[in-house]
């Protein structure tokens, strides 16, 4: 298909991909290499042609949101501040919006949104985890990691080929899906063997002195604050999109002012998006002759390895005889955390304090802490309460001495397992490791330190369960993994000194809450557990430290057997929260009850101010999410 300017859509996308790479100062092909590798992986994993096309387009334009934002910190060699990190988390959301404006498929839009999601749930913007991440986004995460570490960046130098391959393998089970990593490493080894043979047969060329690139120009700061969700008045159908988007910073990160800056970057046509003036495409640097009386030595690497890899990936030979599908796990239909959506909606509500009855593994507290809110977080499951405590109340980070203390002798088996039920999920060695770790964590005197250590232990256990016989060779020792996870833990900004976490039944917690906002994210009914929720049972048993009777890690609302029973349970929660000024009620359409049912139930108690929705039904496992905001009527005399 040709545009009005006579260019095909493919040509336009490739030109824009080059501009994005130039903006990010990649001196070698980054997005195009990602697209080629992602296409190969999609084929090996058995994806259909339309899905492969969506993966390829998303790979080429994965950082279109960052290009639209053009943040000044993008090329900073130093570590980002927490506020800058939160701002960076917006770029996949803005990327999704930019892809929509350029009429990309909905599948490609969502893959751009989720290309920074990590296998263990530590990614952004939505903190999806495990099989909740669509396979296309898992492919993008792995190929971007490899393409990035093999390129020079402002904050580090490129890794050599072998070191880059090792970095990719180490990411399995933490950042990347082990099955995707397995397929990618096999693909890279095949491609490398091909171009290394070409290198050995190529004529030698003289070494040259390459001039250093010019000093970078200033980067225009243009945050493009566009709401990712559209508020709807209560009288409207909650699933109908509003005709106008409200300008402003979706996550309200400017803590010095309560006003949101208006968007200053207008949407551009796909074939009219210029590179920022100070970041025009990088031109090749002339090669200066070597200043030496001796003849220049000869080397065989005439072309950078990434360009050779890209050339090899494009070759006809590399496309032949590719193996069939790997045993990756597909996305299931279940309620999913959508951190970016939650933060976008909550940023538009005026409140000083918030009560969260079902905190789960949500990281929304990071935003609430950055906004200076008082947080009361609760979950009746012991593992989720520990995670909430580490997010909300931890004021002293877990130090190296604490880590060394809890990891001391964790591989030494005792007379018997304290928690023999761990054998249900783990092999013998891992069961002993997890059992000893749990006992060692109890030796920490401070409750907040114990909560942080438990949170990292949960991640280590999830890591162990991420591998099977096909991917076991990628696994690292759990002690090594624990150290790595502890080093990557994000504490976030200082918490409000009055913030607290609780481990109470939801009804009791809501009844006692006296906050400005009740954020009630309703557990789904009768949906197949996946992602973090599929791991809830082992987490609960490990944190409780016993294989005896007790909570199974499930929530009461998930066990109901009828629509009437579910709505009755929700009705009771709403009645108990009548004293709270503002409600934000989150739900997902899993089938037993619809968001419209929840809206009608809320209207029985108070008027609905707005309904926000996010439609993910285009991808496997995707549902329609909704957050309803309602205010308590003011009494008049």
Order of alpha helices (4+ residues) and beta strands (2+ residues): alpha-alpha-alpha-alpha-alpha-alpha-alpha-alpha-alpha-alpha-beta-beta-beta-beta-alpha-alpha-beta-alpha-beta-alpha-alpha-alpha-alpha-alpha-beta-alpha-beta-alpha-alpha-beta-alpha-beta-beta
